Amino acid sequence: MAKQRLSMRNIREVLRLKFDCALSGHRIAQSCQISRSAVADYLCRLEKTGLSWRRSEDLSEAELEKKLFPAAGSGR
């Protein structure tokens, strides 16, 4: 069974906690009540986009979702 993805609002919170607050993956996972592997996945996805956190902040939720989850966005 596939895990359900966080809302984009919550994914942005993961990114904010990492880049604005400099929290560890463990602390982010505790704060957001998700697994450390989920935190790592979202951080890895941002890295793969080539976007910085600052540049990603300027994107709408829909635009950021398309960047982080390109396969999921192409079917809609």
C-alpha positions as CSV (number, residue, x, y, z in Angstrom):
1,M,0.0,0.0,0.0
2,A,1.4,3.4,-1.0
3,K,1.9,6.0,1.7
4,Q,-0.1,9.1,1.4
5,R,1.9,12.2,0.6
6,L,1.8,15.3,2.9
7,S,-0.1,18.3,1.6
8,M,2.1,20.9,-0.1
9,R,1.6,23.2,2.8
10,N,3.1,20.6,5.1
11,I,5.9,19.9,2.7
12,R,6.7,23.6,2.6
13,E,6.9,23.4,6.4
14,V,9.4,20.6,6.2
15,L,11.5,22.7,3.9
16,R,11.2,25.8,6.0
17,L,12.2,23.9,9.2
18,K,15.3,22.7,7.4
19,F,16.4,25.8,5.7
20,D,15.1,28.7,7.9
21,C,15.4,27.0,11.2
22,A,18.3,24.6,10.5
23,L,16.7,21.7,12.2
24,S,18.0,18.2,11.8
25,G,15.9,15.6,9.9
26,H,15.1,13.9,13.2
27,R,13.8,17.1,14.7
28,I,11.8,17.9,11.6
29,A,10.3,14.4,11.6
30,Q,9.3,14.9,15.3
31,S,7.8,18.3,14.7
32,C,5.8,17.3,11.6
33,Q,5.0,13.8,13.0
34,I,6.4,12.0,9.9
35,S,9.2,9.6,9.4
36,R,12.8,10.7,8.9
37,S,12.8,8.9,5.6
38,A,9.9,11.1,4.4
39,V,11.8,14.2,5.5
40,A,14.8,13.0,3.6
41,D,12.7,12.2,0.5
42,Y,11.3,15.8,0.4
43,L,14.7,17.3,0.9
44,C,16.1,15.1,-1.9
45,R,13.3,16.0,-4.2
46,L,14.0,19.8,-3.7
47,E,17.7,19.2,-4.4
48,K,16.9,17.3,-7.6
49,T,14.9,20.3,-8.9
50,G,18.0,22.5,-8.7
51,L,16.0,25.1,-6.9
52,S,17.2,26.8,-3.7
53,W,14.8,27.1,-0.8
54,R,14.6,30.8,-1.4
55,R,13.6,30.4,-5.0
56,S,11.1,27.6,-4.2
57,E,9.4,30.0,-1.7
58,D,8.3,32.2,-4.6
59,L,6.5,29.3,-6.4
60,S,2.8,28.6,-5.9
61,E,1.9,25.3,-4.2
62,A,0.9,24.0,-7.6
63,E,4.2,25.0,-9.3
64,L,6.2,23.6,-6.4
65,E,4.3,20.3,-6.6
66,K,5.0,20.0,-10.3
67,K,8.7,20.4,-9.6
68,L,8.9,18.0,-6.6
69,F,6.5,15.4,-8.1
70,P,6.9,15.6,-11.9
71,A,5.4,12.2,-12.6
72,A,2.3,12.9,-10.5
73,G,1.7,16.2,-12.1
74,S,1.9,14.9,-15.7
75,G,-1.2,12.7,-15.3
76,R,-3.6,15.5,-14.4
